[in-house]
């Protein structure tokens, strides 16, 4: 049974100038009281991503923490992993697990076929009409070095634009698809299988600028991995504007970087951040290459723009609609 932790404030240490904070002296596995949960939510809204060290979460306590932040999504991949029986909310993210489940390292396929250097930056499942709101990722096993994850503050990126560009973007919409940043070859069996099984079920149109449902802040809601085009523009205009926005949101000053260790946990607001996993461990082999992560995420709202525009789906259904669960690796790659 988890112990009770009656705490009314938490110790927070900022990680970078625009985003991220370390939360210290807090046991997430404890039975946290409502005051500390409210404080965590407030700090998360302020810093966008929170980092915790030396946590001792198992699947049950991980789910319990996630439910403190909202209703959790379910993962269809759970049914293929015996250790996740009874925990449908947990998605295991691991090249080694992918090899066992589908016979291929899907994430390596994705990375090999990126069409720009920025393609790995993504908002989880932005190709669906209601992307997840809050994500909680914990490290079970990681290599002794490398594999860090970066996050960027999309509010800061929006505010870094000139007033004229912000005004233009406030009224624009963009199409999001799973394969926007990839050039796959259907003649390669593994790539053809990925194209057939992953990501084609859902396409959504979102506002280019999203208004946060809790804080009212405005943020860019585009990302290099999933945003395919801006509606109402020619292909050339769309490409140039998106490239400018992608460069802005990936500026180093808006980012922070987290080095994983077993027991590390990150909680982020998926509505107003994008993230990227460093690919400096893809060449490793053997025990040093094993990486096993577990994630839960809460159900998100349909995004709304400054002009009142609400996102809509052009293919597929919202997450967790009956018979429409997210594909096994969609929205989970590139951690």
C-alpha positions as CSV (number, residue, x, y, z in Angstrom):
1,X,0.0,0.0,0.0
2,X,1.3,3.4,-0.9
3,X,2.2,5.7,2.0
4,X,0.5,8.9,2.5
5,X,2.5,12.1,1.8
6,X,0.8,15.1,3.4
7,X,2.6,17.9,1.7
8,X,1.2,21.4,0.9
9,X,4.1,22.7,-1.2
10,X,6.8,21.2,-3.4
11,X,10.4,22.1,-4.1
12,X,10.9,23.3,-7.6
13,X,14.1,24.0,-9.4
14,X,14.0,25.6,-12.9
15,X,15.7,23.6,-15.7
16,X,16.0,26.3,-18.3
17,X,15.0,29.9,-19.1
18,X,11.8,29.2,-20.9
19,X,10.7,25.6,-20.0
20,X,11.1,22.8,-17.6
21,X,11.5,22.3,-13.8
22,X,12.9,19.6,-11.5
23,X,10.5,18.6,-8.7
24,X,12.5,17.4,-5.6
25,X,11.6,15.6,-2.4
26,X,8.4,14.2,-3.7
27,X,7.5,10.5,-3.9
28,X,5.0,10.1,-6.8
29,X,4.2,6.6,-5.6
30,X,2.8,8.0,-2.3
31,X,-0.9,8.6,-1.7
32,X,-0.6,12.3,-2.6
33,X,-3.2,14.6,-1.0
34,X,-5.3,17.0,-3.1
35,X,-3.2,20.0,-2.1
36,X,0.0,18.6,-3.5
37,X,-1.8,17.4,-6.7
38,X,-3.2,20.9,-7.2
39,X,0.3,22.4,-6.7
40,X,1.8,19.9,-9.3
41,X,-0.9,20.9,-11.8
42,X,-0.1,24.6,-11.2
43,X,3.6,24.1,-11.6
44,X,3.1,22.1,-14.7
45,X,1.0,24.8,-16.3
46,X,3.8,27.3,-15.5
47,X,6.9,25.3,-16.6
48,X,5.2,23.0,-19.2
49,X,7.3,19.9,-18.3
50,X,8.3,18.5,-14.9
51,X,11.2,16.2,-14.1
52,X,11.5,13.7,-11.2
53,X,14.4,11.6,-10.2
54,X,14.7,8.3,-8.2
55,X,11.0,7.4,-8.4
56,X,9.8,3.9,-7.6
57,X,6.6,3.6,-9.8
58,X,5.2,0.3,-10.9
59,X,2.4,-0.1,-13.5
60,X,-0.3,0.4,-10.8
61,X,1.2,3.5,-9.2
62,X,2.0,4.9,-12.7
63,X,-1.6,4.6,-13.6
64,X,-2.7,6.1,-10.3
65,X,-0.5,9.2,-10.9
66,X,-1.8,9.6,-14.4
67,X,-5.4,9.6,-13.2
68,X,-4.6,12.5,-10.9
69,X,-4.3,14.5,-14.1
70,X,-7.4,13.3,-16.0
71,X,-9.0,10.3,-17.7
72,X,-6.3,8.1,-19.3
73,X,-6.2,6.8,-22.9
74,X,-6.0,3.1,-23.5
75,X,-3.3,1.3,-25.6
76,X,-4.2,-1.5,-28.0
77,X,-0.6,-2.8,-27.8
78,X,-1.2,-3.8,-24.1
79,X,-2.9,-7.0,-25.1
80,X,0.3,-8.3,-26.6
81,X,2.5,-7.7,-23.5
82,X,1.8,-10.1,-20.6
83,X,3.4,-7.8,-18.0
84,X,0.8,-5.1,-18.9
85,X,-2.2,-7.3,-18.4
86,X,-4.7,-5.3,-16.3
87,X,-3.1,-2.0,-17.2
88,X,-4.5,-1.0,-20.6
89,X,-3.6,2.6,-20.0
90,X,0.1,2.0,-20.2
91,X,2.0,2.2,-23.5
92,X,5.5,0.6,-23.5
93,X,7.9,2.3,-25.7
94,X,11.0,0.3,-26.7
95,X,12.8,-0.8,-29.8
96,X,13.3,-4.2,-28.3
97,X,9.6,-4.5,-27.6
98,X,8.8,-3.5,-31.2
99,X,11.1,-6.2,-32.5
100,X,9.2,-8.8,-30.5
101,X,5.7,-7.5,-31.4
102,X,6.0,-6.7,-35.1
103,X,9.5,-8.0,-36.0
104,X,11.0,-4.6,-36.7
105,X,12.3,-1.6,-35.0
106,X,9.6,0.8,-36.2
107,X,11.2,3.9,-34.7
108,X,14.4,3.3,-36.6
109,X,12.4,3.0,-39.8
110,X,10.7,6.4,-39.0
111,X,14.0,8.1,-38.3
112,X,15.8,6.7,-41.4
113,X,13.1,8.2,-43.6
114,X,12.8,11.7,-42.1
115,X,12.7,14.3,-44.8
116,X,14.3,17.2,-42.8
117,X,16.7,17.5,-39.9
118,X,13.9,18.8,-37.7
119,X,11.4,16.0,-38.4
120,X,11.8,14.3,-35.1
121,X,10.2,17.1,-33.2
122,X,6.5,16.2,-32.5
123,X,3.4,16.8,-30.5
124,X,2.0,13.4,-29.5
125,X,-0.8,12.2,-31.8
126,X,-1.5,15.6,-33.3
127,X,-2.9,13.8,-36.4
128,X,-6.0,13.1,-34.3
129,X,-8.8,15.6,-33.6
130,X,-8.3,15.4,-29.8
131,X,-4.6,14.9,-29.1
132,X,-3.6,13.8,-25.5
133,X,-3.4,16.6,-22.9
134,X,-0.9,15.5,-20.3
135,X,1.7,12.7,-20.7
136,X,3.7,10.9,-18.0
137,X,6.7,9.0,-19.1
138,X,8.9,6.8,-16.9
139,X,12.2,5.1,-17.5
140,X,12.4,1.4,-16.5
141,X,15.7,0.6,-18.3
142,X,17.9,3.0,-20.3
143,X,21.4,2.9,-21.8
144,X,24.2,4.2,-19.6
145,X,24.5,7.3,-21.8
146,X,22.6,9.0,-24.6
147,X,18.9,8.9,-25.5
148,X,18.1,12.2,-23.9
149,X,14.7,13.9,-24.6
150,X,14.3,17.6,-25.5
151,X,11.2,19.7,-25.0
152,X,10.3,23.1,-26.4
153,X,7.9,25.7,-25.2
154,X,5.3,26.5,-28.0
155,X,4.0,29.5,-26.1
156,X,7.4,31.1,-26.0
157,X,7.9,30.3,-29.7
158,X,4.6,32.0,-30.6
159,X,5.5,35.0,-28.5
160,X,8.9,35.2,-30.3
161,X,7.2,35.9,-33.6
162,X,6.6,39.4,-34.8
163,X,3.1,40.9,-34.2
164,X,2.4,40.8,-37.9
165,X,3.2,37.1,-38.2
166,X,1.3,36.3,-35.0
167,X,-1.7,38.1,-36.4
168,X,-1.6,36.1,-39.6
169,X,-1.1,32.8,-37.9
170,X,-4.0,33.4,-35.5
171,X,-6.4,32.9,-38.4
172,X,-4.8,29.9,-40.1
173,X,-5.5,26.1,-40.0
174,X,-3.2,23.2,-40.8
175,X,-3.6,19.6,-41.7
176,X,-1.9,17.0,-39.5
177,X,-1.1,13.5,-40.7
178,X,1.1,10.7,-39.2
179,X,3.4,10.6,-42.2
180,X,3.9,14.3,-42.9
181,X,7.7,14.2,-42.2
182,X,8.5,10.8,-43.8
183,X,9.5,9.6,-47.2
184,X,8.8,5.8,-47.1
185,X,9.4,3.4,-49.9
186,X,6.5,1.0,-50.4
187,X,8.9,-1.4,-52.3
188,X,10.7,-2.1,-48.9
189,X,8.6,-4.7,-47.1
190,X,9.1,-3.3,-43.6
191,X,8.3,0.2,-44.7
192,X,5.3,-0.9,-46.7
193,X,4.0,-2.8,-43.6
194,X,4.4,0.3,-41.5
195,X,2.6,2.4,-44.0
196,X,-0.3,0.0,-44.2
197,X,-0.6,-0.5,-40.4
198,X,0.2,2.8,-38.8
199,X,-1.1,6.3,-39.0
200,X,-3.2,6.3,-42.1
201,X,-6.5,6.0,-40.2
202,X,-6.5,9.6,-38.8
203,X,-6.1,13.1,-40.3
204,X,-7.1,16.2,-38.5
205,X,-7.2,20.0,-39.2
206,X,-6.1,22.1,-36.3
207,X,-5.6,25.8,-35.7
208,X,-2.0,26.9,-36.3
209,X,-2.3,28.8,-33.0
210,X,-4.1,27.1,-30.1
211,X,-5.6,28.8,-27.0
212,X,-4.8,26.9,-23.8
213,X,-8.1,25.8,-22.2
214,X,-6.9,26.4,-18.7
215,X,-4.5,29.4,-18.9
216,X,-5.7,31.2,-22.0
217,X,-2.2,31.4,-23.4
218,X,-1.6,31.2,-27.1
219,X,0.9,28.8,-28.6
220,X,2.0,27.5,-32.0
221,X,0.2,24.2,-32.6
222,X,2.3,22.9,-35.5
223,X,5.2,20.4,-35.4
224,X,7.7,19.1,-38.0
225,X,6.7,15.5,-37.6
226,X,2.9,15.7,-38.1
227,X,2.0,19.0,-39.8
228,X,1.6,18.5,-43.5
229,X,0.3,21.7,-44.9
230,X,-1.5,25.0,-44.2
231,X,-4.9,25.2,-45.7
232,X,-5.7,28.0,-48.2
233,X,-2.1,28.4,-49.3
234,X,-0.2,27.2,-52.3
235,X,2.2,24.4,-51.7
236,X,5.2,26.7,-51.9
237,X,3.6,29.3,-49.5
238,X,2.7,26.6,-47.1
239,X,6.1,25.0,-47.1
240,X,8.0,28.3,-46.6
241,X,5.7,29.4,-43.7
242,X,5.8,26.0,-42.0
243,X,9.6,25.9,-42.3
244,X,9.8,29.3,-40.7
245,X,7.5,28.3,-37.8
246,X,9.4,25.0,-37.4
247,X,12.7,26.9,-37.1
248,X,11.2,29.2,-34.6
249,X,9.8,26.6,-32.3
250,X,13.0,24.6,-32.3
251,X,15.3,27.5,-31.4
252,X,17.6,26.3,-28.6
253,X,16.6,29.1,-26.2
254,X,13.0,27.7,-26.0
255,X,14.1,24.2,-25.2
256,X,15.3,22.0,-22.3
257,X,17.0,18.6,-22.3
258,X,16.6,15.7,-19.8
259,X,19.0,12.8,-19.3
260,X,17.2,9.6,-18.3
261,X,18.1,7.1,-15.6
262,X,16.1,4.2,-14.3
263,X,13.3,5.6,-12.1
264,X,13.3,9.0,-13.9
265,X,9.9,10.5,-14.7
266,X,8.8,13.3,-17.0
267,X,5.3,14.9,-17.0
268,X,4.5,17.4,-19.8
269,X,1.7,19.4,-21.2
270,X,1.3,17.9,-24.7
271,X,-1.0,20.8,-25.7
272,X,1.8,23.4,-25.5
273,X,5.0,21.6,-26.0
274,X,6.8,19.5,-28.6
275,X,9.5,17.1,-27.9
276,X,12.4,15.2,-29.6
277,X,14.5,12.1,-28.6
278,X,18.2,12.3,-29.4
279,X,19.1,9.6,-31.8
280,X,22.6,9.0,-30.5
281,X,21.9,5.5,-29.3
282,X,20.6,3.9,-32.5
283,X,24.0,2.4,-33.3
284,X,24.4,0.7,-30.0
285,X,24.2,-3.1,-29.7
286,X,23.7,-5.5,-26.8
287,X,22.7,-4.7,-23.3
288,X,23.9,-1.1,-23.6
289,X,21.2,-0.5,-26.3
290,X,18.2,-1.7,-24.3
291,X,15.7,1.1,-23.6
292,X,12.3,0.4,-22.0
293,X,10.0,3.3,-21.2
294,X,6.3,3.4,-20.1
295,X,3.8,6.2,-20.8
296,X,0.3,7.1,-19.8
297,X,-1.5,10.1,-21.3
298,X,-4.8,11.9,-20.5
299,X,-7.6,12.5,-22.9
300,X,-7.3,16.0,-24.5
301,X,-9.8,18.5,-25.6
302,X,-10.5,19.5,-29.2
303,X,-8.1,22.4,-29.9
304,X,-9.6,25.9,-30.4
305,X,-7.9,28.8,-32.1
306,X,-7.9,32.5,-31.2
307,X,-10.7,33.1,-33.8
308,X,-12.9,30.4,-32.3
309,X,-12.0,27.8,-34.9
310,X,-12.4,24.2,-33.6
311,X,-10.3,21.3,-34.9
312,X,-12.1,18.7,-37.0
313,X,-11.2,15.3,-38.4
314,X,-11.0,14.6,-42.1
315,X,-10.2,10.9,-41.5
316,X,-10.8,8.6,-38.6
317,X,-12.3,9.1,-35.2
318,X,-11.2,10.7,-31.9
319,X,-8.9,8.8,-29.6
320,X,-10.7,6.2,-27.5
321,X,-13.9,6.3,-29.6
322,X,-15.3,2.7,-29.8
323,X,-13.4,0.7,-32.4
324,X,-11.0,3.5,-33.1
325,X,-8.0,3.0,-30.8
326,X,-4.7,4.6,-31.8
327,X,-2.4,2.2,-33.7
328,X,0.3,0.4,-31.7
329,X,3.2,2.8,-32.4
330,X,1.3,5.9,-33.6
331,X,2.0,8.9,-31.4
332,X,4.5,6.9,-29.4
333,X,7.6,6.9,-31.5
334,X,10.6,9.2,-31.2
335,X,10.7,9.5,-27.5
